[in-house]
Every structure is written in C-alpha cells, then in structure tokens.
Amino acid sequence: MKFKLNLIREIKAEQEARQRRRRAAAWLFFCSYTILAVIFVYGATDLLRMHRMVKEERGRLNAIKAEYQQYKATSEIVSKADVELLDRLQNNRIFWTKKLLVMASHLPENYWITDFGYDGSQLMVNGYGYISDRQEQLLTLHDYLDGLRKEPTFSDVFKPVYLNSTIRDDEKERGRKRVSFSYTGMGGK
C-alpha cells in the first residue's frame, strides 16, 4: 500500500492564507496612515485657527489698552478753569426742594404754578388762579408774595420778590374767571 499525499494543496492554502494576512495588514496600515493623516490635517487647521483667534484677541486687547491709556491721559488733564467751575458750583448751589415746598405751601387755594425757571440770578415763576366772587385776586397775590418774602427758607436766596404782571384771561368754555400772574425772585448765591 502506497499513500500519496498531495502537499501542493496544503502549500497553496498556506500561501493564500499568507497573502490574505498581508493584504489585511496592508489595508490596516493604509487605513491607519489615512486616519493619522486626517488627524494631522485636522490638528494643523485647528492650530492655525487658534493662532488666528489669539492674534485677533491680542489686537482687541491692544486697542482696549490704547483706549484706556487715552482715557487715562485725558482724565489726568484738569485745567484751572475746571477746578474754579467746580468750586463755584459747590459754593453757589441752591437746595431747591425746600424752596419749592415753600412756594407750594404759601400758594392760595385755587391757584397753581404752571412753570418756573432759574437763570443763575433770578427765579421767574408763572401761574394762574381762579377769581373769587369778591374779586380779591390782587390782594391774594400780594399776601402770597408777602408770605414768600417773610419765609426765611425762601428769602435767604431770593431777597426781593416782585410781581411782574397779572392778566385776566377767563375760561370762556367753562365760564370761569381766571387771572394769570408772573413774579420774579431776584438774587441767587
């Protein structure tokens, strides 16, 4: 009995297995290097983007620093005129809350102040009131101004107070008798 072995098939099978392993290894190396290349490209572009952002932020920071230096330089320049103006404002100030309270508290019934203004030397006040049946509007306004003159809170700044005008201007649509008035307080600190 003779056995005949066909070793060619086994050798061929081994060769094919080796070739498959080589191809698999080649594909693995190819895929690995491709992924590595993609990661490298992505990292390089990300790095470049970060460098560009850092450059932009440095530019903004330098602009803010320059603006701050300019602000600092201008805030350090205080002229003598500015100091004198500030001193004048602090020493010549008028506390208006008490003055307005006095003007309102002495105001007769059915009389209103419509507007007032102060130009640094005189207080100008306009208003109107309804005339009573006895038509004593001039006496009422005289008493009002006299009360302002006697009030120390008001007269400490506005010593002379003058009645400028009174004008009768009745309300025709309501049928009410009305008088408009204007007075000036002279003075100021």
Buried (B, 14 or more C-beta within 10 A) or exposed (E): EEEEEEEEEEEEEEEEEEEEEEEEEEEEEEEEEEEEEEEEEEEEEEEEEEEEEEEEEEEEEEEEEEEEEEEEEEEEEEEEEEEEEEEEEEEEEBEEEEBEEBBEEBBBEEBEBEEBEBEEEBBBBBBBBBBEEEEEBEEBBEEBBEBBBEBEEBBEBBEEBEBEEBEEEEEEEEEEBBBBBBBBBEBBE
